């Protein structure tokens, strides 16, 4: 039985996917940042009919089509969606792989008869994708290269078995999946189609263009094999335990959980992975399933501390008439290579992560935060707040700059004019007298951003010692004469 390969091309995959999630009328395009400018990455049929094309600058595109609707491209999301589409395509054959950023390849050898014949299979595949909102072009041939060439540069459809060469020879050179520079060089020699290339002596081709043209030609004609290699499925870290008799005591459930954790951690250790999120599913005798998730502040595969973290979550759980099955799944994993045992403080770091895990599971992972430095000279923008469980502590903070107050708040106006620091002012219902002042420190706004809080322009900051003992942070706006208080030192 000869091999039969189906090549599926989704020429507007990214745009169709975005419009499938959020429909929009009229011309539409996805935009990427390339070569210092916004450029079109993928567009729909209406945008192409207006004269737009991929890689066109966004400014030029809007000049041709003022009503063009754009969205930022999401290559990572597109890759995930294409992977999901590959798994969906397994309904037609057991071998399916991703081809480029907008295509799939299926080895349908021995599987077409399940749909009737190859034409019926191809029609069913394209019809289902059309109902999903995807534009498709597909072809079936004896080789992967021939199917790709006919789908991209030919009429598509089914190439009869043994007719590969007849279908390939009239197609352009780009149908061999050659690099653009190679296609340009061959075109300068007067070669226009695959038939012209196949008639040339191979020794001269290899000397001038390398082995790529000959390799691609042999793969397309079937002289060299080109298997379909699907991406490996991600590992599934899950273990289960069926009990001979229902259990209901917390101690019994914990004993079963410890056995599950030991097996799960063995699997994680063999793969050099660590769990970041676990889910324990307990099936009661009445068929209902109790699910308890546990998040971890660091990747772990040590069963003892993981069991301790689960103990509080299981306390007081209603087991009904008993638990008959237990299943433990690692929902989220991270790489955790084997580490050298040292005395450099790794234990202290682990204890801090365990503390974060306990706190986060009680109050929520988004409610335990830490400060991280930010790249900005604006005082209130020089830091950012991030969830402590999802980021590492900053190795170092910028040092050597001017002192900053311990507490900062939005600027509060006080009475005062001129560049001199007011000797006495009223703030928050009290009168304050200035004993000493140091400054000024001039800070300019970020001119490339429109921040409403900095529309008053330049600021001259002063550190002021008051008669009440408080050290305040005052600033004057010379462009709009006024004084404000923004912080208090320790």
N, C-alpha and C positions, 0 to 999 in steps of 0.2 A: 504494500500500500504506500503510495507516494504521499509525502507530507503536504499539508495544505495550511497556509498561513493567512490569517485575516488581519489586515492593517486598518485601523480606525483613526481618522484624523478629525479633530475638532478645531476648525480654523479660527473660530471666534470663542474659544472655550472660556477665557477669562471674562470677556464682556458678557457672554451668555450667562455665566454663573452669577455675575453681579446683578444682572437684570432679573434673573430668576429669583434672587433673594429680595430685591427691591425694584419692581418694575418701574420703568420711566419711559414716557413717550418721546419720539423725536430722535435726532442724532445723539449718539452716546459714545464715549471713549473713556478708557482707563489711562491714567497718566503716571509716568515714572520720572524720577530725576536722573538725567543722564547728560554727561558732558557739559555740566554747569547750567542746564536749563531743563524746564519741564517739557517732556516729549510724550507723544501718543504711543501707547504700548499695544493696545488692542481696541478695536472699534466695531460697532455694529454695522449692519448693511446700509442703513440710512446715512450714517456718517461717511461711509465709503462712497456712496452715490453722490455726495456733495463734493467729492474731489479730495477728501482727506485720506491719509495713508499712515501706516505705522512709522514711527521714528520721526514724524513731522513735529516741529516745534509747536508748543501750545499757542504761542502768540500768533504764528502764521495760521494755525488751524482756526482760531477765533476770528481772524480777519476774513477767512473764507466762509465760515459758518458761525455767525454771532450767537445763534441759539444752541450751540453745542453744550451738552451736559457732560460733565466730567466727574470722575471719582478717582482717588488714589488707588493704584494697583496694589494687590496683596499677593505677591508670589508665594509666600509660605502657605497662605490659606488655599491658593489654587492647587499647590502640590498635594495638600491633604485631601482636597476634594477629588483630585485625579486618582489618588490612592483608593478612596472610597469607591470611585467608579470602576476601578480595576477589580475590586472585590465583588462588585455587582456583576461584572462581566463573567465571573466564574460560573454563572448559571448556564453558559453556553459550552464551556469546555473547562478541563481541569488546569490548563496552563494559560495564564494571562499575565502580561507585564506592561509596565509603563514605557512609552517610547517618546522621549523628549518631554517638553512641557505641555504638549497639547495633543497627545495621541496615546493609543493603546495598541498592543499587538497580541493576538490570540492564536494559539496553535490548535486548530479545530480538526486535526487529523483523527478520523474515526468517530467524530462527534456530530457531524452535520446530519447524519441519518436520523438523529433523534428529533430534529425539527422538520424532517421530510427530505430536504436537499439543501445544498449550499445557498442557492438563491433565496429560499424561504428563510433560512437562518439570517442571511444578510438583511433581508427586508424587515424581519422582526426586530433585529438589533437597531437598525436606523429608525424604525417607526417608534420604538419605545423612547429612544433618545430625543426624537423630535417632540414627543409629548412632554418630555422634561424641559424643553426649551432650548436644546442644543442643536446647532447646525452641524451636520456630519458629512464626511466623505469617506467611503470605505471601499476596499477591494480585497478579493481573495485570489491567491496565486500559489504557485508551487514553492516559492522562496519568500523569505522575509523582505529582502531587498526589492523583489519584483512587486510584491503587494504594496509596499510603501511607495514605490515609484508610480504605480497605476493610480493609487489613491490620491497622491499629491499632484501629479502632472498628467494623468490620463483620465479617461472617462469614468473610472471606478467600475464597480460591478465584479463579476466573476470571470477570471481568466481560466479557460479550460485547461485541464491537466495536459502537460506537454507543449503548451503554446506560449511558454514564458518568453522565449527569444523573439517570437513574432510580435508580442505585445511590447517588449522593451525597446527594440531597435529604433522606432520612430521618436521616442521620447527625448527631451533635451538632456544635456549632460548633468544638470543639477539634480535630475531624478536618481542619480547614483549616490546621493548623500555625500558629495564631495565638498571640500572647503571652498568658499567663494573665491579665494585667490587661485586655487587650482582650476576652477571652472573658467575664470578669466584668462588664465594662461593658455588653456586648451582652445578657448574661443579665438584667441589671437592667431592660433595656428590654422584657423579655418574650420575647426571641428564644430559642428552644430548639434549633433544628436549622438545617441549611444551607438548607433550603427557605424558612424564615422570612426568612433574611438575603437570599436572592436576590430576594425579592419586594419589598424596600424600594427607594425611590429612592436612587440612588448619590450624588447631590450631598450629601444630608444625611449619609450615612455618612462621606464623605470629610471634611466639615467637622468632624465630631465625633471620629472615630477615625483620621483619616489615610488614607493609601492602602493600608495593609496588608490590611484585610479584602477590599477590592475586588480587589487584586492576587492574593491567594491564591485567591479564588473564580474569577477568570479563568484562573489557571494550572490549577486542578483541573478546570475544565470544558473546557479546551483552547483558550480564546480567546487566551491568551498562551503562547508556547513556554517550556518549562523543560527544557533539554537535560541529559543525563547526562554529567557531566564527570569522568572518572576522574582520580585523582591521577597526576601524571607519574612515570614510573619513575625511580629514582635512576640517575645516570650510571654506566656501567661503564667504568672506566679499565683497559684491557688492550690489549696489542699482542703480535703474534706474528711469528716469522720462520721460514720454511721454507728449508732449506739445500739447494743442488743436490747436494752431496756431504757425507757424514758427516764430522764434525770430532771431534777428541779432545784436542788440546793445550789447556792452560789459556789460553794467549795467544789462541787462536782463539775460545774460548768468551767470553773477556773482550771481544774485538773485537765479537762478536755482541751481547753484553750492552750495550755502549756504544751501539750503533745502536738497540737497543730502548729504552734509557733516554732517548735524545734524542727519540724519537718520543713516548714516554709523557709526558715533561716538557712537550712542546709541547701535548699535550692538557690536561694539568693547568694550564698557564699560560693557555690559552684560557678555561678555566672558573674561573680564580682559585682553584684548589685546590692543596693540597700533600699529599704522601703521608706517612703515619705508619707504614705497614706494607706491605712488598712481598713478593711470592712469585714466585720464578723456577722455572718448570717446564721441565725438559730431557727430551725424549723420545729414548730410545736406539733403535738400529736393531732391537733385539729386542722393542720395544713397551713396555718398562718406563719409568716416569716418575720422574725424580729431582726432588725438590721442596726448595727452599732458601728459607726465609723470613728476612726481615731487618726488624727493628724500628728505628724512628728516634725519637730523643728530641725532635725538633721536626718540624713539617711542612716538607717540602723538595720542591723541584722543580728542583734544579740537578744535571744528570747527572754532572758530574765528581766531586764528593765522594761521591755515591751509588755510583758505580762503584768508588771506592777502598774503601768499606766492604764491598762485595761480594767484593773480591779475596781476602781471607783466607778467607771462607766457601767459595770455589770451589777453593782450593788443596788439592791432593791428592784431588780428587773422582774417582771411578771412572767413566769415560765408556764402559766396555765396548768394543764394536766401533764406537763413534762416536755422536755426537749428530746427529739429522737435523731436529729441530724445537725451537724455543725460544719460550717464552711468558712474558711478564712482566705481572703483575697488581698493581694497587694495592688491597690488601685493605681498608685503612682510610685515609680521607682527611679532611682538615680544610680549612676556609676559609683561604686564604692570599692576601689582597688585595695588590695592587701597593703597594710602600712607596717613600716618597721616600728617595733616597740622601742620607745625612747623615754627619757625623763624630761622632755622639753615642755611639758605643760599640756599635753594632749588630754590628760584626764580632766583637768580643770575646764577645758573647752567643752568636753563631753558633758560635764556636770551642768554647765551653763545652758547647753542645748536641752538637757533633760528638764531643767527648771522652766525654760521657755515652753517646752511641750506641755507641761502640766498647767501652766498659766493659760496658754492659748486654748487648750481644750476646755477650760473653765469659762473664760470670758470671750473667746473668739479669737481667731488668728489675726484678724484685721485690727483688733483693739490693743495689741501689744506691739508697740512701735519703737523705733530707734532713729536717732538723727544721723544723716549722712551729709557730707560736704557737697556743695553744688558750685559749679563754675560761674560765679557772678560776683562783681564787686559791690553790688547793692546789698546793704546789711541784711535786710529781711529776706533776701533771695539767696544768701550764701549757704543755706542749708535746705535740706528737704527731709520730710518725714516718711519713712518706709516701714512696712510690716517687718518686725524683727525675725520672724520665722522664714522669710523668703529672701533675705539678704544677709551678707556677711558684714561684720563691723568694719568700719573704715580703718585701713592700716595706719593712717596718719591724717591729721587735720592740718591745714595751712597754719604755719607758725611765723612769728616775727612781724605781723601786721599791727595796726593800731588796736588798742583795747576796745572790746565791745561789751555792752551792758549785759548783765545776767538776765534781765527781763526786758523784752521788747514788745511794744504794743503799737497800734495805729497812731499816727501823729495827732497830738491834742494841742490846739492853739492856745497861746497865752498872750496877754497884752504886752506889746513892745514894738518899737520901730527902730530903724537904724541898724548899723552893723555892730554897735557895742552891745555887750551882754547886759540885759536888764538887771539893775541892782536889786529890785524887789518885784515880785509878780505873784498873782493869785492863780492857784492850780488846785483843782478838785476841792474847792471850798475852803482852802487854807492859803494864808499868805506865807511866802517863802522869801528869805533874804539870801543873796549870793555872798558867800565868804571868799571863794577862790574859783577861778575858771582857767582852763587850759584849752588851747585851740588856736585857730580853727583847723578842721580837717575838711577839705572840699571834696565832695562826691558829685560826679556828674551822672545824669540819668543815662540809661541805655537808649541811645538815639534810634537804634534799629527796632525798638519795641515801643508800642503805644500803651504805656502804663498810666491809667488815670491818676494813680497816687503820686506820680512824678511829673505831672503836667505843670507844676509850679517852677520847674527848671532846676538850676544848681542849688546845692545845699551846703552850708558851712556849719559843721558839727562842732559843739563845745562840750567838754566835760566840766560840770559845774558842781562845786561843793556848797551845800546849803547850811544854814544855821541849825536846822533840825537833824543834821547828821547824814541825810540822804545825799547820794551822789547821782545826779540826774544827767541825762543826755539830751541836750538842747540843740536845735539847728535853726539857722536863719536862711531865708530864701531871698537872695539879693535881687532876683529878677521880679519877684512879687513881694515887696517888703512885708515880712511877717516872721514871727517866732513860734516855734512848736517844741513840744516835749515828746520824745519817742521811746525812751527807755530809762532804766534805773540800774546802776551798778551795784555790786555786792557791798 
